[in-house]
């Protein structure tokens, strides 16, 4: 059977190639990589600020909020100005965002992201003025200030322009100084801690509890698919950090639901090793109609009284290729599925339609996620 095309965008993640061996061939990882200790979390921060010192790439004169911000800032220094006299080409209004890591202390520094909210062309070379960053509760946890690095540029002249990366977004490296911590010293204080799974699953939670119990005895219990409760042994009560570290290093073989991920925008398809199909016949082929319009111009003879006439003509081409059919037996072998889709000469767009039809028919035993 002749191949009609080569599948370039089908990415296969083979986690289990042979029937009945998917669990044995799935990857072994650490508990640390699939879970986290409840109570250990980051916090998002945000603030409004100004970037100054730009080379004429700031906000335009129509940015009233930027003008008002400059006037308010100068007023705090005892300087009263007429807002109509403020020029904005070297100033840009920005939103400053950052993530406050857990257990960070006062005086530590973090990176902050600076993003233009006006019509500034570039933040390159600018300096972020002191900006308080607040959490969701309205409290200030970080104060940010410093030079902004964009890693991109925007230039233009003579009707031409060139832009690299995103010059309206930059980073102030170590520009944020922590003023308040959110450290939680209560972890393990009651003799217990809980592990939250990144992807809740009954089987995985049971295996995590089993791995911990195999090491320390019956101290762990999976109370739901997303949480495993652990009782801290008495000899670790004064050293919870070492106990958590020892748990995180335990090997675990997580279980995953059979899943097929389809990205229609890029034509990318990813299949997990647990995917299986029933016996099914696949036929691929389609009717193609191409109509191409042509414009003809008829000119009259010289010195005649005729008129120029414009006519439209069309070329019609119809192609009805013979459909390709292949019978795929019941299998859990990823190579069988991929080979069948390649054999019928389907392109990525057609493969997406085939997978949708297989799911609708009940032959594809996997979750089909279209993103």
N, C-alpha and C positions, 0 to 999 in steps of 0.2 A: 504494500500500500504506500503510495507516494506521500511524502511529507509536504504539506502546503506551507509550512512556516516553521521557524525556530522560536521556541519559547525562551525569551530573554529575561522576563521579569518575574518568573515563578521562583520564589525563594522557599526552600524546603528546610525546615528545622527538624531533623531526624532525631527523635528521642527514643524511638523503639522501632526497630526495623522488622522484627519477625513476630509472627503471631504468638501471643502468650508470653512474650518476654519484654513487654513494654516497661513494666515496673522494674524489672531487674536491670534494664539498660538506661533508666532515667538517671539524670545527673545527681551526684551526691554533693550536698552543700553544707554549710554550717548553720546552726540555729541563728546565729548573728545575722546572716544574710537574708533570712525570711521573716524575722520578727524583731520587735523592740520592746524594751521594758516600759510598761505603762507609767506615765508621769515624766518620762524623759522626752521632751518635745521642744521644737523651735517656736519662735513667735515672729509674726510679720509686723513690720513697722512702716510708717509712711509719714511724709511731711511735705510741706510746700515751701519752696525757696526760690532764690534768684541766682543765676550765673552771670557774672560780670567779666569784663575784659575781653569780650569777643571782638573779632576783627571785622566788624560790620555785618555779621551774620546773625544778629539777634532778632528779636520780635519786631514786627512792623509797627507803624504809628497807630494802627487800628486796635492794638492790644491794650484795651482800657484797663484790664486787671493788672497788667505789668506796670503801667504808669502809676496806678493807685498803690501797688506794693512798694514801689520805689519811694513814693511820697510818704507812705506810712513809716518806712524804715528811716528816712532822713529826719522825720519828726521826732523819733525816739532819741536822736542826737541833737535835738534843739534847732534843727534847720527846717524852716518853712519855705517851701518852694511852690511855684505856680505849676500845676500839672501840665499846662499847655506848653511849657518850656522844656519839658523832659523829652529827650531823644532816646529812642530805644534800640538803635542799631547795634549797640555793644552790650545789650542786656537781654536775657531770656528768662521767662518764667518757667519753672521746672517742678516736677514732682520727684521727690527723693524717696526711694524704697530700699529696704534692707531686711535681712532675716537675722534675728537674734538667736544664736546657737544656745543650747542648754548648758548650764553650769558655767557660763562666762561671768567674769568678775568685773567690778567697777574699775575703770581705767584701761581695760583692754580695748583694742581697736578692731573694727570690722570694715569690710568694703561696703560701699553704698552705690546704688545705681541711680543715675541722674537722667531723667527723660523730659524732653521739651513738651510743653502743653500748648504752646502758642505756634506762631508761624516762623520760628527761627530756622535758618537754613543749616546751621551747624553749631555745636557746642565746643568745637575743637579749640583748645588753648584757653578756655574759660576757667574761672575760679568760682566754686560754689561758696556762697556766703553762709554764715552759721545758720543751720536749719535744725530745729528740734524735730525728732521723729517719735511719733506716738504709736502706741499699740491700740488694740480694739477697745480697751477700757478708758482711753483718753489720756493715759499717763505717759509722760516723756521718759523714754528709756535710753535714747541715744541722741547725741548732738553731732551733726555732721558739718564738715567744712574742709575745703581743700581743692587742689587742682583736678580738673576733669580730663580724663583720657578717653577719647572716642574710638581710636583704632581705625577710623575712616576719615574721608574727606569729601568735600563737594566744591568743585571749581567750575567756572564758566567764563565765557568771553567770545565775542564775535558771533553770537547766536548759537554757540555750541556749549555743552556742559558735560561734566563727568562726575559721577558719584561712586564712591566705594564704601561698602558696608552701610552702616546707619549712623551718619554723623550727628543726628539729633538725639542719640542715646549714648551715654558714656558712664564711666566708672570712676569714682574717687577712691583710689586704693588706700586702705587704712584711714579713710576720711571720717569714719564714725567712731566716736569715743563713747564707751558705755558709761552711763551715769547711774544706772540702777540694774540690779540683777533680778532674775526670776528663778533663782536656784531653789530646788525643792529638796530639803534635807530629810524628808519623811519617807523616802524610798527604803523599804525594808524595815522601817521603825517598828512595825507591829509584828515582825517575824515572818512576813509574807511579801511576795511580789508577784506581779502578773506579767506574762508575755503576750503581746498583741501580734497576731500574724498579719503580715502584709497582704496576703490573699487568704481570707477565711476558707477553710476546707476541713471537713470532718476527719478525713483520713490523715491529713498532714498534722492536725492538732493532736490526734491520737499518737502519731509517731513521735512528735516532739515530747509529749509526756512520757512515752515509753523510753526514749533515749535518756531523759533525765533520771527516771526511776532506775534504769539499768546501771547508772553511775552512782547514785546517792541513796537508793532505796525508794520506798513509796512516799515521795514528797511532792509529786506533781500530779495534777489532775486536769484533764481537758473538760472544762465546764460548758463550753460552746465551741463552734468551729473557728471562732476568731480569738479565743483567749485560753491560755493555760496558766492556772494558778500554781504557784510553787511555794512550799513552806521552807524557810531558810533553816538549815541544820544548826543546832545549838553551837557547834564549834566554828560556825561562820558568822554568828550574830555580830561580832565586833569587826568583821571584815567583809561587808556586803559586796564591795567592789570586786574582790578576788573571787567571790562566789559567782557573781554575774559573769565575770570574765571566763570562768571555767565552764559555765553553761553555754555561753556563746560559741565556744570552740567545739562543742559536741557535733559530730557529723549526723546529718539527717537526709533522708531521701524524700523530698516533698512529692505529693501527688497533685496532678493537674487534670482538669477536665479537658476532654477532647475538644479542640477548638480550631477553627479555620478563620483567619483574619484576612479580610479583603479590603484593600484601599482602592476604590474606584477611580480616584483622581490620578494615581500614578500607575495603576495596573499591577500593583504588588500583591502577591498572595503568599501567606505564610501558613503552613500546616504543622500541627503538632504530631508527635509520634503516636498518640493514642487514637488518631482518626481511623475509623474503619468504615467500610461500605459493604452493602449487600450486593448480590449478583445483579448486574444492571447492563443494559445495552445503551450505548451512547452513539448518537448520529449527529454529525456536524456537517453543515453545508448551508448555503443560502443563495438567494436570488439577488444579483447586483444589477442595477439599472443606472447607466451613466448618460446624462444629457448635456451636451456641450453646445452652447449658443455661438453662432458666427454672424458677424455684421458685414454685409456687402454694400458697396457704394457704386452706383451706376452713373457715369458721367456722360453728358451729351457730346455730340461731335462738335469740333471747333466751329465757331460762327453760325451755329444752329440755334434755333429757338427752344431747344429742349431744356428740361430741368434736371437737376441732380436728384437722384432717387436713392434713398437708403432702405435696404431690405434686410430682414432678419431670417436666418436659416439655422437649423438645428441638426446636429448629428446625434442619433440615438443608438446606443450600444447596450445590448442586454446579454448578461452572462448568467447562466444557470448551471453552475458546476454540479457534478454528481456528488451527493453527500457521502461522507465517509462514516462507516459504522464499525464499532468494535464492541465486543461483549467482554465485560470485566467481571470475573468471578468474585465471590465474597472474599474479602481480604482485609488484613490489618497492616499490610506492607505498603509503606509510603511510596516505594519505587514503583509498585504496580499502578497506583493511582496516577502518579506523575507520568509514567510511561504511557498509560492509556490516553491521557489528555494530550500528550505530545504526538502520539500516533495518529490521532484524527486531525492533526495539523491545525489545532485551534490556537488563536492568538490570545493574549491575556484578557482582552475584553470578552471574547467568546468563552473563555474558561470561567470567568465570573458568572456568566449566564448559565453555564453547565452546572456549576456548583450550586447555584440557586435552585435549579430544576431538580438536582439530586436531593437537596434538602427538602424541597416541597414533596417529592415522591416518597420520602421516608427512607431512602437508601443510604443517605449520608448520616452516620451516627456521630455527630459533633455539633457544637454550637457554631453557627455561622454569623460572624460579626462583620458588618460592613461599615467602614469608617470613612 
